[in-house]
Amino acid sequence: MKPEDLLLIDPEISEALASKKPVVALESTIISHGMPYPRNVSTALEVEAIVRENGAVPATTALIDGHFCVGLSSEQIERLGSAEEVKKVSLRDIGVALSRKTLGATTVATTMFIAEKAGIKIFATGGLGGVHRGDSGDVSADLTALGTIPVAVVSAGVKAILDLPRTLEFLETLGVPVLGYETSAFPEFWIRGSNLPVSARVDTPWAAAAAISAHWSSGMNTGVVLAAPVPVEHEADPEVINNAISEGLAAADAEGVSGSETTPFVLAHIVESTGGASLETNIALVKNNAAVAAKVAVEFASNS
């Protein structure tokens, strides 16, 4: 079977891509592993609506019944959000998940892979994976995907539970530009960022789209990070978040949680310890990223 035979693209998205209309890819791990039901489903539908309101077509991705699905129905989103067992599918898991027809939610890396196969160049998520703290050598596949897949990812930086300076160094080594959207400081997910620099600042959707387009036109074949900070009114208290992160990492270590299970474990711990405040910030930044991505996709499409 050829890779294109595995793609099931929603007709609306196929038409948009054929007509060079703006399309924004969306991941589905946030639905299955990012927040509790039914808030996960309502948020996913709201994010899709925000993409439409800003002029683009949403393309939520998932692995369903042995196929890469690009563009989900509300029933499929409900299934992802309510099913007891949904596999978190990163790049290494794709073959097994397809062969077993596993219901799978896509990570950032896998969404980039599917988006590139479908011809979608702009993707919105919450936060990227990165280099984990400590000396475990644990590095997210999101980074290697950014180093090899030419898709632009709009995110609120990297999840702050990770080692942010080392993650930025890793992205630099891979040749991945980190563009700050209306900011010169790299966003830190729940907070807007402080002293970590981006590689360049862009202040409008047009400027972002122009930089992304020029990156690929030059012959570069890596991804691009467009880092958009959480809106000021939704920013979390830095002290509260940093304390929650420390407690969550300590709890993960005490319970022997490691590998791909670490991030969801720590994020859930942070939600609990902040009384749900971190979840509200998470939802706000995801919605903001979707709006930014749609606006950039519109500009990118108009110049393609």
FIDO-659068 format. One record per residue (C-alpha): z, x, y; residue in one letter. Coordinates in Angstrom, 2 decimals. Layout:
BEGIN
        up      east     north   residu
         Z         X         Y        a
...
! end
This chain:
BEGIN
        up      east     north   residu
      0.00      0.00      0.00        m
     -0.92      1.29      3.44        k
      1.71      1.40      6.23        p
     -0.14     -1.24      8.22        e
      0.08     -3.61      5.25        d
      3.85     -3.51      5.55        l
      3.80     -4.73      9.15        l
      4.28     -8.42      9.83        l
      3.67     -8.86     13.54        i
      4.32    -12.20     15.20        d
      1.03    -13.73     16.47        p
      2.26    -13.86     20.07        e
      3.04    -10.14     19.96        i
     -0.28     -9.31     18.27        s
     -2.12    -11.15     21.04        e
     -0.08     -9.41     23.73        a
     -0.76     -5.98     22.25        l
     -4.47     -6.71     21.86        a
     -4.60     -7.84     25.50        s
     -2.53     -4.86     26.68        k
      0.21     -7.13     27.96        k
      3.77     -5.76     28.28        p
      5.87     -5.85     25.12        v
      9.45     -4.63     24.65        v
     10.80     -3.70     21.22        a
     14.40     -4.65     20.39        l
     16.59     -3.42     17.53        e
     18.60     -5.61     15.21        s
     21.64     -3.50     14.29        t
     23.31     -4.99     17.34        i
     22.86     -8.40     15.69        i
     24.18     -7.49     12.25        s
     26.71     -4.74     13.04        h
     27.25     -4.71     16.79        g
     29.31     -7.83     17.46        m
     30.86    -10.83     15.68        p
     29.09    -14.04     14.72        y
     28.03    -16.25     16.49        p
     28.20    -14.13     19.66        r
     25.71    -11.73     18.11        n
     23.08    -14.44     17.64        v
     23.51    -15.97     21.09        s
     23.35    -12.52     22.70        t
     20.17    -11.60     20.81        a
     18.49    -14.81     21.98        l
     19.69    -14.25     25.55        e
     18.32    -10.70     25.52        v
     14.93    -11.98     24.37        e
     15.00    -14.56     27.18        a
     15.78    -11.83     29.73        i
     12.76     -9.81     28.56        v
     10.57    -12.90     29.07        r
     12.07    -13.65     32.48        e
     11.07    -10.18     33.59        n
      7.47    -10.48     32.50        g
      7.29     -9.00     29.00        a
      7.17    -10.26     25.42        v
     10.23     -9.47     23.25        p
      9.68     -7.94     19.82        a
     12.90     -7.85     17.82        t
     12.48     -5.82     14.63        t
     14.00     -6.02     11.16        a
     13.24     -5.41      7.50        l
     12.83     -8.73      5.71        i
     11.54     -9.36      2.20        d
      9.87     -5.96      1.86        g
      8.17     -5.90      5.25        h
      8.61     -4.48      8.74        f
      8.94     -7.62     10.84        c
      8.01     -7.30     14.50        v
      9.06    -10.43     16.38        g
     11.63    -12.66     14.73        l
     12.06    -16.41     14.73        s
     15.37    -17.90     15.82        s
     16.01    -18.70     12.15        e
     15.52    -15.06     11.17        q
     17.86    -13.91     13.94        i
     20.43    -16.42     12.71        e
     20.03    -15.06      9.18        r
     20.59    -11.49     10.34        l
     23.63    -12.52     12.34        g
     25.34    -14.65      9.70        s
     24.45    -13.06      6.35        a
     27.33    -11.40      4.49        e
     25.28     -8.36      3.50        e
     22.79     -6.80      5.89        v
     21.84     -3.16      5.36        k
     21.90     -0.89      8.40        k
     18.54      0.82      7.90        v
     17.98      4.27      9.34        s
     14.91      6.39      8.64        l
     16.16      7.74      5.30        r
     16.80      4.20      4.05        d
     13.38      2.69      4.74        i
     11.74      3.31      1.37        g
     14.65      2.01     -0.70        v
     15.13     -1.03      1.55        a
     11.44     -1.95      1.35        l
     11.23     -1.47     -2.43        s
     14.32     -3.62     -2.99        r
     13.28     -6.18     -0.35        k
     16.66     -5.69      1.27        t
     17.59     -7.65      4.38        l
     17.82     -4.77      6.80        g
     18.78     -4.34     10.45        a
     16.99     -1.60     12.34        t
     18.76      1.29     14.04        t
     17.34      2.97     17.15        v
     15.46      5.48     14.99        a
     13.96      2.86     12.70        t
     13.04      0.59     15.59        t
     11.21      3.50     17.23        m
      9.36      4.13     13.96        f
      8.32      0.48     13.62        i
      7.46      0.10     17.31        a
      5.16      3.12     17.17        e
      3.40      1.72     14.10        k
      2.89     -1.59     15.91        a
      1.71      0.05     19.13        g
      4.75     -0.80     21.27        i
      5.74      1.95     23.70        k
      8.86      0.58     25.43        i
     12.11     -0.21     23.61        f
     15.47     -1.49     24.88        a
     18.79     -0.91     23.15        t
     22.48     -0.58     24.04        g
     23.40      3.06     23.49        g
     21.88      5.92     21.56        l
     23.39      7.80     18.67        g
     23.93     11.52     19.14        g
     25.89     14.57     18.10        v
     29.31     13.61     16.76        h
     32.46     15.25     18.05        r
     33.94     18.14     16.13        g
     32.22     20.57     13.81        d
     31.05     18.22     11.06        s
     27.37     18.83     11.87        g
     26.82     15.06     11.97        d
     23.78     14.36     14.15        v
     22.24     10.90     14.49        s
     18.68     10.33     13.28        a
     18.14      8.70     16.69        d
     17.80     12.20     18.14        l
     15.29     13.48     15.60        t
     13.32     10.25     16.08        a
     13.23     10.90     19.82        l
     11.95     14.38     19.06        g
      9.03     13.14     16.96        t
      8.13      9.54     17.94        i
      6.43      8.80     21.29        p
      8.38      5.69     22.33        v
     10.45      5.31     25.50        a
     13.99      4.09     24.89        v
     15.94      2.32     27.63        v
     19.66      2.71     26.97        s
     22.99      3.02     28.76        a
     23.04      6.65     27.70        g
     24.78      7.68     24.50        v
     27.78      5.95     22.98        k
     30.77      7.64     24.58        a
     32.54      8.14     21.26        i
     30.11     11.03     20.68        l
     29.83     14.56     22.07        d
     27.76     13.86     25.18        l
     27.16     17.43     26.44        p
     25.98     18.61     23.01        r
     23.80     15.54     22.65        t
     22.06     16.28     25.95        l
     21.56     19.89     24.87        e
     20.05     18.68     21.60        f
     17.63     16.40     23.47        l
     16.63     19.29     25.71        e
     15.93     21.45     22.67        t
     13.72     18.70     21.24        l
     11.75     18.44     24.49        g
     12.91     14.89     25.22        v
     13.11     14.03     28.95        p
     16.21     12.11     30.00        v
     15.33     10.05     33.06        l
     18.18      8.50     35.03        g
     17.29      5.03     36.27        y
     18.72      4.78     39.80        e
     21.21      7.52     38.89        t
     21.49     11.31     38.84        s
     24.44     11.22     36.41        a
     23.96     10.57     32.72        f
     25.45      7.14     31.85        p
     28.32      7.10     29.38        e
     27.81      3.65     27.85        f
     30.87      1.65     28.98        w
     31.13      3.66     32.21        i
     28.42      4.68     34.65        r
     28.79      8.42     34.21        g
     30.30     11.23     36.20        s
     29.16     14.84     36.03        n
     26.57     15.17     33.26        l
     23.10     15.55     34.81        p
     19.87     13.86     33.76        v
     16.64     15.86     33.68        s
     15.12     13.73     36.47        a
     15.93     10.63     38.48        r
     13.61      7.62     38.89        v
     14.45      4.78     41.24        d
     11.86      2.09     40.50        t
     10.14      0.61     37.44        p
      6.86      2.05     38.73        w
      8.31      5.56     38.98        a
      9.78      5.29     35.49        a
      6.50      4.04     34.01        a
      4.56      6.77     35.82        a
      6.84      9.51     34.47        a
      6.69      8.14     30.94        i
      2.89      7.81     31.07        s
      2.45     11.32     32.47        a
      4.71     12.75     29.75        h
      2.39     11.47     27.04        w
     -0.82     12.05     28.99        s
      0.11     15.73     29.20        s
     -0.06     15.96     25.42        g
      3.66     15.74     24.74        m
      4.42     13.68     21.66        n
      8.17     13.21     21.93        t
     10.09     10.11     22.95        g
     11.59      9.53     26.38        v
     15.12      8.39     27.26        v
     15.38      6.11     30.28        l
     19.11      6.02     30.95        a
     20.27      2.96     32.89        a
     23.98      2.76     33.78        p
     25.97     -0.41     33.16        v
     26.04     -2.59     36.31        p
     28.96     -1.71     38.59        v
     30.60     -5.10     38.26        e
     30.73     -4.75     34.46        h
     31.88     -1.14     34.21        e
     34.93     -0.62     32.02        a
     38.09      1.16     33.14        d
     37.49      4.85     32.20        p
     41.14      5.52     31.30        e
     41.37      2.46     29.06        v
     38.10      3.30     27.31        i
     38.94      6.98     26.81        n
     42.32      6.09     25.31        n
     40.67      3.53     23.01        a
     38.09      6.09     21.90        i
     40.77      8.65     21.05        s
     42.73      6.07     19.08        e
     39.62      4.85     17.28        g
     38.53      8.35     16.26        l
     42.04      9.13     15.05        a
     42.10      5.92     12.99        a
     38.72      6.75     11.45        a
     39.96     10.20     10.49        d
     43.19      8.81      9.03        a
     41.27      6.30      6.89        e
     38.65      8.77      5.76        g
     35.76      7.00      7.47        v
     32.74      9.28      7.87        s
     28.96      9.42      8.26        g
     27.06      6.32      9.29        s
     30.20      4.19      8.97        e
     32.04      6.07     11.72        t
     30.34      4.53     14.75        t
     30.71      0.85     13.76        p
     34.32      1.48     12.68        f
     35.27      3.13     15.97        v
     33.40      0.55     18.06        l
     35.23     -2.28     16.29        a
     38.54     -0.51     16.88        h
     37.71     -0.17     20.59        i
     36.88     -3.88     20.88        v
     40.23     -4.75     19.32        e
     42.28     -2.29     21.36        s
     40.70     -3.39     24.65        t
     41.22     -7.07     23.89        g
     37.48     -7.67     23.79        g
     36.79     -6.13     27.21        a
     34.57     -3.41     25.75        s
     32.46     -6.05     24.00        l
     31.83     -7.84     27.30        e
     30.75     -4.54     28.87        t
     28.53     -3.86     25.86        n
     26.79     -7.22     26.21        i
     26.32     -6.74     29.96        a
     24.70     -3.33     29.56        l
     22.39     -4.53     26.78        v
     21.16     -7.35     29.01        k
     20.66     -4.96     31.90        n
     18.70     -2.57     29.69        n
     16.47     -5.42     28.53        a
     15.67     -6.36     32.14        a
     14.94     -2.74     33.09        v
     12.76     -2.23     30.00        a
     10.73     -5.36     30.71        a
     10.10     -4.32     34.31        k
      9.05     -0.84     33.22        v
      6.84     -2.30     30.46        a
      5.05     -4.44     33.06        v
      4.29     -1.38     35.18        e
      3.34      0.69     32.14        f
      0.93     -1.99     30.91        a
     -0.71     -2.35     34.32        s
     -1.57      1.35     34.33        n
     -2.59      1.75     30.70        s
! end
